Amino acid sequence: MSTTSHLPHVVAATLMNTAQQQLAGEPNWHAGTAGGFRDTTRISAADPTMWTAIMTSNREAILGELTAFEAQLATLRQAIESGDQAAIHAFF
């Protein structure tokens, strides 16, 4: 469950929180968002009380998923920083 349910919720909430922080001064920033953003962040609107309970009750499994996810992000970041088109292509 941590891979297919819990991690996707964390990613969606993180994306939404990042967008809200980065675009805080932009009026109507939601108006320009595409369907992919809406689809990806839809689940972030779920009950935070429920998700707090899930995060604390399945702590170890979720921490493992976060570690794996962070490693994937680091791999992509490194490829972008170095301009490694082959690695970027392989990532996607």
PDB file of N, CA, C and O in Angstrom:
ATOM      1  N   MET A   1       0.812  -1.200   0.000  1.00  0.00           N
ATOM      2  CA  MET A   1       0.000   0.000   0.000  1.00  0.00           C
ATOM      3  C   MET A   1       0.861   1.272   0.000  1.00  0.00           C
ATOM      4  O   MET A   1       0.473   2.298  -0.559  1.00  0.00           O
ATOM      5  N   SER A   2       2.026   1.182   0.633  1.00  0.00           N
ATOM      6  CA  SER A   2       2.841   2.393   0.703  1.00  0.00           C
ATOM      7  C   SER A   2       3.336   2.815  -0.676  1.00  0.00           C
ATOM      8  O   SER A   2       3.518   4.007  -0.923  1.00  0.00           O
ATOM      9  N   THR A   3       3.559   1.856  -1.581  1.00  0.00           N
ATOM     10  CA  THR A   3       4.040   2.186  -2.925  1.00  0.00           C
ATOM     11  C   THR A   3       2.926   2.725  -3.805  1.00  0.00           C
ATOM     12  O   THR A   3       3.116   3.715  -4.512  1.00  0.00           O
ATOM     13  N   THR A   4       1.777   2.088  -3.767  1.00  0.00           N
ATOM     14  CA  THR A   4       0.716   2.419  -4.723  1.00  0.00           C
ATOM     15  C   THR A   4      -0.351   3.364  -4.197  1.00  0.00           C
ATOM     16  O   THR A   4      -1.166   3.863  -4.973  1.00  0.00           O
ATOM     17  N   SER A   5      -0.363   3.616  -2.907  1.00  0.00           N
ATOM     18  CA  SER A   5      -1.369   4.509  -2.339  1.00  0.00           C
ATOM     19  C   SER A   5      -0.750   5.654  -1.554  1.00  0.00           C
ATOM     20  O   SER A   5      -1.047   6.824  -1.797  1.00  0.00           O
ATOM     21  N   HIS A   6       0.108   5.304  -0.614  1.00  0.00           N
ATOM     22  CA  HIS A   6       0.626   6.323   0.299  1.00  0.00           C
ATOM     23  C   HIS A   6       1.621   7.265  -0.381  1.00  0.00           C
ATOM     24  O   HIS A   6       1.516   8.484  -0.241  1.00  0.00           O
ATOM     25  N   LEU A   7       2.587   6.703  -1.117  1.00  0.00           N
ATOM     26  CA  LEU A   7       3.552   7.554  -1.818  1.00  0.00           C
ATOM     27  C   LEU A   7       2.865   8.473  -2.833  1.00  0.00           C
ATOM     28  O   LEU A   7       3.185   9.661  -2.868  1.00  0.00           O
ATOM     29  N   PRO A   8       1.940   7.981  -3.656  1.00  0.00           N
ATOM     30  CA  PRO A   8       1.268   8.900  -4.581  1.00  0.00           C
ATOM     31  C   PRO A   8       0.565  10.057  -3.873  1.00  0.00           C
ATOM     32  O   PRO A   8       0.530  11.174  -4.389  1.00  0.00           O
ATOM     33  N   HIS A   9       0.011   9.795  -2.704  1.00  0.00           N
ATOM     34  CA  HIS A   9      -0.642  10.889  -1.978  1.00  0.00           C
ATOM     35  C   HIS A   9       0.388  11.906  -1.498  1.00  0.00           C
ATOM     36  O   HIS A   9       0.158  13.112  -1.584  1.00  0.00           O
ATOM     37  N   VAL A  10       1.511  11.428  -0.998  1.00  0.00           N
ATOM     38  CA  VAL A  10       2.576  12.334  -0.555  1.00  0.00           C
ATOM     39  C   VAL A  10       3.080  13.170  -1.733  1.00  0.00           C
ATOM     40  O   VAL A  10       3.288  14.375  -1.594  1.00  0.00           O
ATOM     41  N   VAL A  11       3.275  12.542  -2.879  1.00  0.00           N
ATOM     42  CA  VAL A  11       3.763  13.254  -4.060  1.00  0.00           C
ATOM     43  C   VAL A  11       2.749  14.309  -4.502  1.00  0.00           C
ATOM     44  O   VAL A  11       3.120  15.441  -4.813  1.00  0.00           O
ATOM     45  N   ALA A  12       1.485  13.939  -4.527  1.00  0.00           N
ATOM     46  CA  ALA A  12       0.444  14.894  -4.931  1.00  0.00           C
ATOM     47  C   ALA A  12       0.378  16.081  -3.974  1.00  0.00           C
ATOM     48  O   ALA A  12       0.287  17.229  -4.408  1.00  0.00           O
ATOM     49  N   ALA A  13       0.424  15.806  -2.688  1.00  0.00           N
ATOM     50  CA  ALA A  13       0.372  16.891  -1.702  1.00  0.00           C
ATOM     51  C   ALA A  13       1.618  17.770  -1.785  1.00  0.00           C
ATOM     52  O   ALA A  13       1.527  18.990  -1.647  1.00  0.00           O
ATOM     53  N   THR A  14       2.777  17.157  -2.011  1.00  0.00           N
ATOM     54  CA  THR A  14       4.012  17.924  -2.141  1.00  0.00           C
ATOM     55  C   THR A  14       3.973  18.818  -3.373  1.00  0.00           C
ATOM     56  O   THR A  14       4.375  19.980  -3.313  1.00  0.00           O
ATOM     57  N   LEU A  15       3.491  18.282  -4.486  1.00  0.00           N
ATOM     58  CA  LEU A  15       3.363  19.083  -5.707  1.00  0.00           C
ATOM     59  C   LEU A  15       2.408  20.255  -5.484  1.00  0.00           C
ATOM     60  O   LEU A  15       2.697  21.380  -5.892  1.00  0.00           O
ATOM     61  N   MET A  16       1.285  19.994  -4.844  1.00  0.00           N
ATOM     62  CA  MET A  16       0.317  21.060  -4.584  1.00  0.00           C
ATOM     63  C   MET A  16       0.895  22.103  -3.636  1.00  0.00           C
ATOM     64  O   MET A  16       0.742  23.302  -3.873  1.00  0.00           O
ATOM     65  N   ASN A  17       1.558  21.665  -2.562  1.00  0.00           N
ATOM     66  CA  ASN A  17       2.165  22.611  -1.619  1.00  0.00           C
ATOM     67  C   ASN A  17       3.244  23.454  -2.293  1.00  0.00           C
ATOM     68  O   ASN A  17       3.352  24.653  -2.036  1.00  0.00           O
ATOM     69  N   THR A  18       4.044  22.822  -3.157  1.00  0.00           N
ATOM     70  CA  THR A  18       5.088  23.545  -3.880  1.00  0.00           C
ATOM     71  C   THR A  18       4.475  24.588  -4.810  1.00  0.00           C
ATOM     72  O   THR A  18       4.935  25.729  -4.855  1.00  0.00           O
ATOM     73  N   ALA A  19       3.456  24.207  -5.538  1.00  0.00           N
ATOM     74  CA  ALA A  19       2.795  25.146  -6.449  1.00  0.00           C
ATOM     75  C   ALA A  19       2.206  26.318  -5.674  1.00  0.00           C
ATOM     76  O   ALA A  19       2.328  27.468  -6.098  1.00  0.00           O
ATOM     77  N   GLN A  20       1.574  26.038  -4.552  1.00  0.00           N
ATOM     78  CA  GLN A  20       0.991  27.116  -3.753  1.00  0.00           C
ATOM     79  C   GLN A  20       2.064  28.069  -3.233  1.00  0.00           C
ATOM     80  O   GLN A  20       1.850  29.281  -3.204  1.00  0.00           O
ATOM     81  N   GLN A  21       3.206  27.539  -2.824  1.00  0.00           N
ATOM     82  CA  GLN A  21       4.299  28.391  -2.345  1.00  0.00           C
ATOM     83  C   GLN A  21       4.911  29.199  -3.481  1.00  0.00           C
ATOM     84  O   GLN A  21       5.105  30.408  -3.352  1.00  0.00           O
ATOM     85  N   GLN A  22       5.210  28.546  -4.575  1.00  0.00           N
ATOM     86  CA  GLN A  22       5.887  29.200  -5.695  1.00  0.00           C
ATOM     87  C   GLN A  22       5.001  30.228  -6.389  1.00  0.00           C
ATOM     88  O   GLN A  22       5.498  31.219  -6.924  1.00  0.00           O
ATOM     89  N   LEU A  23       3.708  29.998  -6.381  1.00  0.00           N
ATOM     90  CA  LEU A  23       2.792  30.859  -7.131  1.00  0.00           C
ATOM     91  C   LEU A  23       1.899  31.691  -6.218  1.00  0.00           C
ATOM     92  O   LEU A  23       0.865  32.197  -6.655  1.00  0.00           O
ATOM     93  N   ALA A  24       2.289  31.835  -4.958  1.00  0.00           N
ATOM     94  CA  ALA A  24       1.455  32.531  -3.974  1.00  0.00           C
ATOM     95  C   ALA A  24       1.086  33.941  -4.407  1.00  0.00           C
ATOM     96  O   ALA A  24      -0.022  34.393  -4.121  1.00  0.00           O
ATOM     97  N   GLY A  25       1.969  34.639  -5.081  1.00  0.00           N
ATOM     98  CA  GLY A  25       1.696  36.008  -5.485  1.00  0.00           C
ATOM     99  C   GLY A  25       0.984  36.136  -6.824  1.00  0.00           C
ATOM    100  O   GLY A  25       0.685  37.244  -7.270  1.00  0.00           O
ATOM    101  N   GLU A  26       0.718  35.022  -7.453  1.00  0.00           N
ATOM    102  CA  GLU A  26       0.080  35.040  -8.771  1.00  0.00           C
ATOM    103  C   GLU A  26      -1.431  34.907  -8.622  1.00  0.00           C
ATOM    104  O   GLU A  26      -1.925  33.864  -8.192  1.00  0.00           O
ATOM    105  N   PRO A  27      -2.156  35.943  -8.969  1.00  0.00           N
ATOM    106  CA  PRO A  27      -3.613  35.820  -8.879  1.00  0.00           C
ATOM    107  C   PRO A  27      -4.117  34.813  -9.917  1.00  0.00           C
ATOM    108  O   PRO A  27      -3.645  34.777 -11.053  1.00  0.00           O
ATOM    109  N   ASN A  28      -5.055  34.026  -9.510  1.00  0.00           N
ATOM    110  CA  ASN A  28      -5.713  33.053 -10.397  1.00  0.00           C
ATOM    111  C   ASN A  28      -4.739  32.059 -11.026  1.00  0.00           C
ATOM    112  O   ASN A  28      -4.911  31.673 -12.183  1.00  0.00           O
ATOM    113  N   TRP A  29      -3.727  31.644 -10.282  1.00  0.00           N
ATOM    114  CA  TRP A  29      -2.758  30.722 -10.862  1.00  0.00           C
ATOM    115  C   TRP A  29      -3.396  29.402 -11.260  1.00  0.00           C
ATOM    116  O   TRP A  29      -2.901  28.717 -12.155  1.00  0.00           O
ATOM    117  N   HIS A  30      -4.486  29.041 -10.606  1.00  0.00           N
ATOM    118  CA  HIS A  30      -5.181  27.799 -10.957  1.00  0.00           C
ATOM    119  C   HIS A  30      -5.742  27.838 -12.376  1.00  0.00           C
ATOM    120  O   HIS A  30      -5.864  26.801 -13.028  1.00  0.00           O
ATOM    121  N   ALA A  31      -6.077  29.018 -12.843  1.00  0.00           N
ATOM    122  CA  ALA A  31      -6.724  29.146 -14.150  1.00  0.00           C
ATOM    123  C   ALA A  31      -5.845  28.650 -15.289  1.00  0.00           C
ATOM    124  O   ALA A  31      -6.355  28.171 -16.302  1.00  0.00           O
ATOM    125  N   GLY A  32      -4.550  28.758 -15.138  1.00  0.00           N
ATOM    126  CA  GLY A  32      -3.646  28.365 -16.209  1.00  0.00           C
ATOM    127  C   GLY A  32      -3.123  26.946 -16.112  1.00  0.00           C
ATOM    128  O   GLY A  32      -2.277  26.541 -16.910  1.00  0.00           O
ATOM    129  N   THR A  33      -3.613  26.187 -15.150  1.00  0.00           N
ATOM    130  CA  THR A  33      -3.095  24.838 -14.993  1.00  0.00           C
ATOM    131  C   THR A  33      -3.733  23.880 -15.996  1.00  0.00           C
ATOM    132  O   THR A  33      -4.908  24.002 -16.343  1.00  0.00           O
ATOM    133  N   ALA A  34      -2.941  22.947 -16.440  1.00  0.00           N
ATOM    134  CA  ALA A  34      -3.417  21.968 -17.418  1.00  0.00           C
ATOM    135  C   ALA A  34      -4.044  20.768 -16.710  1.00  0.00           C
ATOM    136  O   ALA A  34      -3.981  20.646 -15.486  1.00  0.00           O
ATOM    137  N   GLY A  35      -4.637  19.906 -17.490  1.00  0.00           N
ATOM    138  CA  GLY A  35      -5.307  18.734 -16.950  1.00  0.00           C
ATOM    139  C   GLY A  35      -4.385  17.811 -16.182  1.00  0.00           C
ATOM    140  O   GLY A  35      -4.802  17.194 -15.202  1.00  0.00           O
ATOM    141  N   GLY A  36      -3.134  17.707 -16.613  1.00  0.00           N
ATOM    142  CA  GLY A  36      -2.188  16.842 -15.928  1.00  0.00           C
ATOM    143  C   GLY A  36      -1.946  17.279 -14.488  1.00  0.00           C
ATOM    144  O   GLY A  36      -1.831  16.441 -13.594  1.00  0.00           O
ATOM    145  N   PHE A  37      -1.870  18.576 -14.264  1.00  0.00           N
ATOM    146  CA  PHE A  37      -1.682  19.085 -12.905  1.00  0.00           C
ATOM    147  C   PHE A  37      -2.905  18.748 -12.062  1.00  0.00           C
ATOM    148  O   PHE A  37      -2.778  18.283 -10.930  1.00  0.00           O
ATOM    149  N   ARG A  38      -4.074  18.982 -12.613  1.00  0.00           N
ATOM    150  CA  ARG A  38      -5.318  18.681 -11.886  1.00  0.00           C
ATOM    151  C   ARG A  38      -5.402  17.191 -11.563  1.00  0.00           C
ATOM    152  O   ARG A  38      -5.728  16.811 -10.438  1.00  0.00           O
ATOM    153  N   ASP A  39      -5.108  16.352 -12.553  1.00  0.00           N
ATOM    154  CA  ASP A  39      -5.175  14.905 -12.338  1.00  0.00           C
ATOM    155  C   ASP A  39      -4.159  14.440 -11.304  1.00  0.00           C
ATOM    156  O   ASP A  39      -4.451  13.569 -10.485  1.00  0.00           O
ATOM    157  N   THR A  40      -2.976  15.020 -11.344  1.00  0.00           N
ATOM    158  CA  THR A  40      -1.900  14.608 -10.449  1.00  0.00           C
ATOM    159  C   THR A  40      -2.146  15.062  -9.011  1.00  0.00           C
ATOM    160  O   THR A  40      -1.773  14.361  -8.069  1.00  0.00           O
ATOM    161  N   THR A  41      -2.763  16.217  -8.835  1.00  0.00           N
ATOM    162  CA  THR A  41      -2.937  16.770  -7.487  1.00  0.00           C
ATOM    163  C   THR A  41      -4.322  16.529  -6.894  1.00  0.00           C
ATOM    164  O   THR A  41      -4.562  16.884  -5.739  1.00  0.00           O
ATOM    165  N   ARG A  42      -5.222  15.945  -7.645  1.00  0.00           N
ATOM    166  CA  ARG A  42      -6.597  15.737  -7.167  1.00  0.00           C
ATOM    167  C   ARG A  42      -6.629  15.044  -5.814  1.00  0.00           C
ATOM    168  O   ARG A  42      -7.391  15.442  -4.934  1.00  0.00           O
ATOM    169  N   ILE A  43      -5.819  14.023  -5.639  1.00  0.00           N
ATOM    170  CA  ILE A  43      -5.872  13.261  -4.391  1.00  0.00           C
ATOM    171  C   ILE A  43      -5.327  14.032  -3.193  1.00  0.00           C
ATOM    172  O   ILE A  43      -5.525  13.623  -2.049  1.00  0.00           O
ATOM    173  N   SER A  44      -4.648  15.134  -3.446  1.00  0.00           N
ATOM    174  CA  SER A  44      -4.104  15.913  -2.323  1.00  0.00           C
ATOM    175  C   SER A  44      -5.204  16.589  -1.512  1.00  0.00           C
ATOM    176  O   SER A  44      -4.947  17.098  -0.421  1.00  0.00           O
ATOM    177  N   ALA A  45      -6.415  16.597  -2.031  1.00  0.00           N
ATOM    178  CA  ALA A  45      -7.533  17.219  -1.326  1.00  0.00           C
ATOM    179  C   ALA A  45      -8.180  16.278  -0.309  1.00  0.00           C
ATOM    180  O   ALA A  45      -9.159  16.653   0.336  1.00  0.00           O
ATOM    181  N   ALA A  46      -7.655  15.080  -0.158  1.00  0.00           N
ATOM    182  CA  ALA A  46      -8.227  14.116   0.786  1.00  0.00           C
ATOM    183  C   ALA A  46      -8.067  14.601   2.222  1.00  0.00           C
ATOM    184  O   ALA A  46      -7.285  15.509   2.501  1.00  0.00           O
ATOM    185  N   ASP A  47      -8.804  13.994   3.107  1.00  0.00           N
ATOM    186  CA  ASP A  47      -8.854  14.375   4.520  1.00  0.00           C
ATOM    187  C   ASP A  47      -7.471  14.305   5.189  1.00  0.00           C
ATOM    188  O   ASP A  47      -6.890  13.225   5.298  1.00  0.00           O
ATOM    189  N   PRO A  48      -6.948  15.453   5.635  1.00  0.00           N
ATOM    190  CA  PRO A  48      -5.614  15.452   6.260  1.00  0.00           C
ATOM    191  C   PRO A  48      -5.556  14.677   7.572  1.00  0.00           C
ATOM    192  O   PRO A  48      -4.496  14.165   7.935  1.00  0.00           O
ATOM    193  N   THR A  49      -6.667  14.582   8.284  1.00  0.00           N
ATOM    194  CA  THR A  49      -6.682  13.804   9.530  1.00  0.00           C
ATOM    195  C   THR A  49      -6.462  12.329   9.225  1.00  0.00           C
ATOM    196  O   THR A  49      -5.701  11.652   9.917  1.00  0.00           O
ATOM    197  N   MET A  50      -7.128  11.836   8.190  1.00  0.00           N
ATOM    198  CA  MET A  50      -6.956  10.447   7.791  1.00  0.00           C
ATOM    199  C   MET A  50      -5.511  10.194   7.350  1.00  0.00           C
ATOM    200  O   MET A  50      -4.913   9.183   7.718  1.00  0.00           O
ATOM    201  N   TRP A  51      -4.960  11.113   6.565  1.00  0.00           N
ATOM    202  CA  TRP A  51      -3.602  10.912   6.055  1.00  0.00           C
ATOM    203  C   TRP A  51      -2.544  11.062   7.135  1.00  0.00           C
ATOM    204  O   TRP A  51      -1.486  10.438   7.050  1.00  0.00           O
ATOM    205  N   THR A  52      -2.804  11.865   8.135  1.00  0.00           N
ATOM    206  CA  THR A  52      -1.895  11.945   9.280  1.00  0.00           C
ATOM    207  C   THR A  52      -1.851  10.593   9.989  1.00  0.00           C
ATOM    208  O   THR A  52      -0.780  10.114  10.361  1.00  0.00           O
ATOM    209  N   ALA A  53      -3.003   9.993  10.168  1.00  0.00           N
ATOM    210  CA  ALA A  53      -3.069   8.671  10.803  1.00  0.00           C
ATOM    211  C   ALA A  53      -2.358   7.615   9.958  1.00  0.00           C
ATOM    212  O   ALA A  53      -1.639   6.773  10.497  1.00  0.00           O
ATOM    213  N   ILE A  54      -2.550   7.653   8.660  1.00  0.00           N
ATOM    214  CA  ILE A  54      -1.889   6.690   7.772  1.00  0.00           C
ATOM    215  C   ILE A  54      -0.377   6.867   7.835  1.00  0.00           C
ATOM    216  O   ILE A  54       0.361   5.887   7.936  1.00  0.00           O
ATOM    217  N   MET A  55       0.087   8.115   7.775  1.00  0.00           N
ATOM    218  CA  MET A  55       1.530   8.370   7.792  1.00  0.00           C
ATOM    219  C   MET A  55       2.169   7.889   9.086  1.00  0.00           C
ATOM    220  O   MET A  55       3.282   7.364   9.068  1.00  0.00           O
ATOM    221  N   THR A  56       1.488   8.058  10.191  1.00  0.00           N
ATOM    222  CA  THR A  56       2.074   7.639  11.468  1.00  0.00           C
ATOM    223  C   THR A  56       1.938   6.138  11.706  1.00  0.00           C
ATOM    224  O   THR A  56       2.800   5.535  12.345  1.00  0.00           O
ATOM    225  N   SER A  57       0.869   5.531  11.202  1.00  0.00           N
ATOM    226  CA  SER A  57       0.686   4.095  11.439  1.00  0.00           C
ATOM    227  C   SER A  57       1.520   3.230  10.488  1.00  0.00           C
ATOM    228  O   SER A  57       1.829   2.082  10.810  1.00  0.00           O
ATOM    229  N   ASN A  58       1.880   3.761   9.338  1.00  0.00           N
ATOM    230  CA  ASN A  58       2.663   2.995   8.358  1.00  0.00           C
ATOM    231  C   ASN A  58       4.014   3.681   8.125  1.00  0.00           C
ATOM    232  O   ASN A  58       4.550   3.678   7.017  1.00  0.00           O
ATOM    233  N   ARG A  59       4.530   4.250   9.172  1.00  0.00           N
ATOM    234  CA  ARG A  59       5.722   5.101   9.144  1.00  0.00           C
ATOM    235  C   ARG A  59       6.916   4.464   8.446  1.00  0.00           C
ATOM    236  O   ARG A  59       7.485   5.065   7.535  1.00  0.00           O
ATOM    237  N   GLU A  60       7.304   3.272   8.850  1.00  0.00           N
ATOM    238  CA  GLU A  60       8.513   2.648   8.308  1.00  0.00           C
ATOM    239  C   GLU A  60       8.405   2.382   6.814  1.00  0.00           C
ATOM    240  O   GLU A  60       9.346   2.650   6.067  1.00  0.00           O
ATOM    241  N   ALA A  61       7.275   1.860   6.373  1.00  0.00           N
ATOM    242  CA  ALA A  61       7.092   1.568   4.946  1.00  0.00           C
ATOM    243  C   ALA A  61       7.098   2.852   4.129  1.00  0.00           C
ATOM    244  O   ALA A  61       7.687   2.897   3.049  1.00  0.00           O
ATOM    245  N   ILE A  62       6.458   3.881   4.625  1.00  0.00           N
ATOM    246  CA  ILE A  62       6.401   5.152   3.894  1.00  0.00           C
ATOM    247  C   ILE A  62       7.783   5.797   3.852  1.00  0.00           C
ATOM    248  O   ILE A  62       8.167   6.358   2.826  1.00  0.00           O
ATOM    249  N   LEU A  63       8.528   5.727   4.935  1.00  0.00           N
ATOM    250  CA  LEU A  63       9.893   6.268   4.927  1.00  0.00           C
ATOM    251  C   LEU A  63      10.751   5.558   3.889  1.00  0.00           C
ATOM    252  O   LEU A  63      11.567   6.193   3.220  1.00  0.00           O
ATOM    253  N   GLY A  64      10.577   4.259   3.748  1.00  0.00           N
ATOM    254  CA  GLY A  64      11.305   3.518   2.723  1.00  0.00           C
ATOM    255  C   GLY A  64      10.938   3.976   1.323  1.00  0.00           C
ATOM    256  O   GLY A  64      11.808   4.119   0.464  1.00  0.00           O
ATOM    257  N   GLU A  65       9.663   4.205   1.093  1.00  0.00           N
ATOM    258  CA  GLU A  65       9.208   4.692  -0.207  1.00  0.00           C
ATOM    259  C   GLU A  65       9.751   6.091  -0.490  1.00  0.00           C
ATOM    260  O   GLU A  65      10.153   6.389  -1.615  1.00  0.00           O
ATOM    261  N   LEU A  66       9.762   6.939   0.523  1.00  0.00           N
ATOM    262  CA  LEU A  66      10.302   8.290   0.350  1.00  0.00           C
ATOM    263  C   LEU A  66      11.786   8.250  -0.004  1.00  0.00           C
ATOM    264  O   LEU A  66      12.247   9.029  -0.838  1.00  0.00           O
ATOM    265  N   THR A  67      12.523   7.360   0.617  1.00  0.00           N
ATOM    266  CA  THR A  67      13.946   7.216   0.306  1.00  0.00           C
ATOM    267  C   THR A  67      14.134   6.811  -1.152  1.00  0.00           C
ATOM    268  O   THR A  67      14.972   7.377  -1.854  1.00  0.00           O
ATOM    269  N   ALA A  68      13.361   5.838  -1.604  1.00  0.00           N
ATOM    270  CA  ALA A  68      13.457   5.389  -2.997  1.00  0.00           C
ATOM    271  C   ALA A  68      13.049   6.496  -3.963  1.00  0.00           C
ATOM    272  O   ALA A  68      13.680   6.676  -5.005  1.00  0.00           O
ATOM    273  N   PHE A  69      12.011   7.230  -3.626  1.00  0.00           N
ATOM    274  CA  PHE A  69      11.537   8.325  -4.481  1.00  0.00           C
ATOM    275  C   PHE A  69      12.580   9.436  -4.562  1.00  0.00           C
ATOM    276  O   PHE A  69      12.855   9.963  -5.640  1.00  0.00           O
ATOM    277  N   GLU A  70      13.158   9.786  -3.412  1.00  0.00           N
ATOM    278  CA  GLU A  70      14.196  10.817  -3.389  1.00  0.00           C
ATOM    279  C   GLU A  70      15.397  10.401  -4.246  1.00  0.00           C
ATOM    280  O   GLU A  70      16.015  11.244  -4.897  1.00  0.00           O
ATOM    281  N   ALA A  71      15.724   9.120  -4.246  1.00  0.00           N
ATOM    282  CA  ALA A  71      16.834   8.640  -5.068  1.00  0.00           C
ATOM    283  C   ALA A  71      16.513   8.811  -6.551  1.00  0.00           C
ATOM    284  O   ALA A  71      17.381   9.190  -7.338  1.00  0.00           O
ATOM    285  N   GLN A  72      15.281   8.536  -6.926  1.00  0.00           N
ATOM    286  CA  GLN A  72      14.866   8.738  -8.322  1.00  0.00           C
ATOM    287  C   GLN A  72      14.959  10.217  -8.703  1.00  0.00           C
ATOM    288  O   GLN A  72      15.442  10.553  -9.784  1.00  0.00           O
ATOM    289  N   LEU A  73      14.499  11.091  -7.819  1.00  0.00           N
ATOM    290  CA  LEU A  73      14.592  12.534  -8.091  1.00  0.00           C
ATOM    291  C   LEU A  73      16.049  12.974  -8.201  1.00  0.00           C
ATOM    292  O   LEU A  73      16.392  13.787  -9.059  1.00  0.00           O
ATOM    293  N   ALA A  74      16.901  12.438  -7.336  1.00  0.00           N
ATOM    294  CA  ALA A  74      18.322  12.795  -7.376  1.00  0.00           C
ATOM    295  C   ALA A  74      18.963  12.348  -8.687  1.00  0.00           C
ATOM    296  O   ALA A  74      19.795  13.059  -9.249  1.00  0.00           O
ATOM    297  N   THR A  75      18.579  11.181  -9.167  1.00  0.00           N
ATOM    298  CA  THR A  75      19.096  10.687 -10.442  1.00  0.00           C
ATOM    299  C   THR A  75      18.703  11.625 -11.577  1.00  0.00           C
ATOM    300  O   THR A  75      19.534  11.977 -12.414  1.00  0.00           O
ATOM    301  N   LEU A  76      17.448  12.026 -11.602  1.00  0.00           N
ATOM    302  CA  LEU A  76      16.985  12.946 -12.649  1.00  0.00           C
ATOM    303  C   LEU A  76      17.659  14.309 -12.503  1.00  0.00           C
ATOM    304  O   LEU A  76      18.086  14.903 -13.493  1.00  0.00           O
ATOM    305  N   ARG A  77      17.750  14.793 -11.289  1.00  0.00           N
ATOM    306  CA  ARG A  77      18.399  16.095 -11.064  1.00  0.00           C
ATOM    307  C   ARG A  77      19.836  16.083 -11.574  1.00  0.00           C
ATOM    308  O   ARG A  77      20.266  17.018 -12.250  1.00  0.00           O
ATOM    309  N   GLN A  78      20.572  15.036 -11.256  1.00  0.00           N
ATOM    310  CA  GLN A  78      21.965  14.915 -11.697  1.00  0.00           C
ATOM    311  C   GLN A  78      22.046  14.933 -13.221  1.00  0.00           C
ATOM    312  O   GLN A  78      22.911  15.597 -13.794  1.00  0.00           O
ATOM    313  N   ALA A  79      21.146  14.205 -13.873  1.00  0.00           N
ATOM    314  CA  ALA A  79      21.143  14.162 -15.339  1.00  0.00           C
ATOM    315  C   ALA A  79      20.844  15.532 -15.928  1.00  0.00           C
ATOM    316  O   ALA A  79      21.467  15.933 -16.911  1.00  0.00           O
ATOM    317  N   ILE A  80      19.905  16.247 -15.342  1.00  0.00           N
ATOM    318  CA  ILE A  80      19.575  17.593 -15.831  1.00  0.00           C
ATOM    319  C   ILE A  80      20.752  18.531 -15.605  1.00  0.00           C
ATOM    320  O   ILE A  80      21.130  19.282 -16.504  1.00  0.00           O
ATOM    321  N   GLU A  81      21.335  18.492 -14.402  1.00  0.00           N
ATOM    322  CA  GLU A  81      22.462  19.368 -14.092  1.00  0.00           C
ATOM    323  C   GLU A  81      23.638  19.145 -15.036  1.00  0.00           C
ATOM    324  O   GLU A  81      24.302  20.100 -15.440  1.00  0.00           O
ATOM    325  N   SER A  82      23.894  17.899 -15.384  1.00  0.00           N
ATOM    326  CA  SER A  82      25.044  17.597 -16.242  1.00  0.00           C
ATOM    327  C   SER A  82      24.697  17.639 -17.722  1.00  0.00           C
ATOM    328  O   SER A  82      25.569  17.470 -18.574  1.00  0.00           O
ATOM    329  N   GLY A  83      23.428  17.864 -18.027  1.00  0.00           N
ATOM    330  CA  GLY A  83      23.004  17.916 -19.423  1.00  0.00           C
ATOM    331  C   GLY A  83      23.062  16.557 -20.112  1.00  0.00           C
ATOM    332  O   GLY A  83      23.211  16.489 -21.332  1.00  0.00           O
ATOM    333  N   ASP A  84      22.948  15.495 -19.356  1.00  0.00           N
ATOM    334  CA  ASP A  84      23.041  14.133 -19.878  1.00  0.00           C
ATOM    335  C   ASP A  84      21.707  13.727 -20.518  1.00  0.00           C
ATOM    336  O   ASP A  84      20.818  13.191 -19.856  1.00  0.00           O
ATOM    337  N   GLN A  85      21.595  13.996 -21.810  1.00  0.00           N
ATOM    338  CA  GLN A  85      20.344  13.726 -22.513  1.00  0.00           C
ATOM    339  C   GLN A  85      19.990  12.242 -22.521  1.00  0.00           C
ATOM    340  O   GLN A  85      18.816  11.885 -22.429  1.00  0.00           O
ATOM    341  N   ALA A  86      20.980  11.389 -22.628  1.00  0.00           N
ATOM    342  CA  ALA A  86      20.710   9.948 -22.633  1.00  0.00           C
ATOM    343  C   ALA A  86      20.120   9.500 -21.297  1.00  0.00           C
ATOM    344  O   ALA A  86      19.190   8.694 -21.265  1.00  0.00           O
ATOM    345  N   ALA A  87      20.656  10.018 -20.206  1.00  0.00           N
ATOM    346  CA  ALA A  87      20.141   9.661 -18.886  1.00  0.00           C
ATOM    347  C   ALA A  87      18.741  10.216 -18.670  1.00  0.00           C
ATOM    348  O   ALA A  87      17.889   9.551 -18.080  1.00  0.00           O
ATOM    349  N   ILE A  88      18.504  11.437 -19.149  1.00  0.00           N
ATOM    350  CA  ILE A  88      17.159  12.016 -19.047  1.00  0.00           C
ATOM    351  C   ILE A  88      16.181  11.165 -19.840  1.00  0.00           C
ATOM    352  O   ILE A  88      15.094  10.839 -19.362  1.00  0.00           O
ATOM    353  N   HIS A  89      16.575  10.811 -21.051  1.00  0.00           N
ATOM    354  CA  HIS A  89      15.714   9.984 -21.901  1.00  0.00           C
ATOM    355  C   HIS A  89      15.430   8.642 -21.230  1.00  0.00           C
ATOM    356  O   HIS A  89      14.290   8.177 -21.221  1.00  0.00           O
ATOM    357  N   ALA A  90      16.461   8.026 -20.673  1.00  0.00           N
ATOM    358  CA  ALA A  90      16.293   6.741 -20.001  1.00  0.00           C
ATOM    359  C   ALA A  90      15.374   6.858 -18.785  1.00  0.00           C
ATOM    360  O   ALA A  90      14.612   5.943 -18.476  1.00  0.00           O
ATOM    361  N   PHE A  91      15.460   7.988 -18.112  1.00  0.00           N
ATOM    362  CA  PHE A  91      14.599   8.208 -16.939  1.00  0.00           C
ATOM    363  C   PHE A  91      13.135   8.192 -17.343  1.00  0.00           C
ATOM    364  O   PHE A  91      12.303   7.590 -16.665  1.00  0.00           O
ATOM    365  N   PHE A  92      12.819   8.860 -18.457  1.00  0.00           N
ATOM    366  CA  PHE A  92      11.422   8.927 -18.905  1.00  0.00           C
ATOM    367  C   PHE A  92      11.017   7.729 -19.725  1.00  0.00           C
ATOM    368  O   PHE A  92       9.873   7.644 -20.171  1.00  0.00           O
TER     369      PHE A  92
END
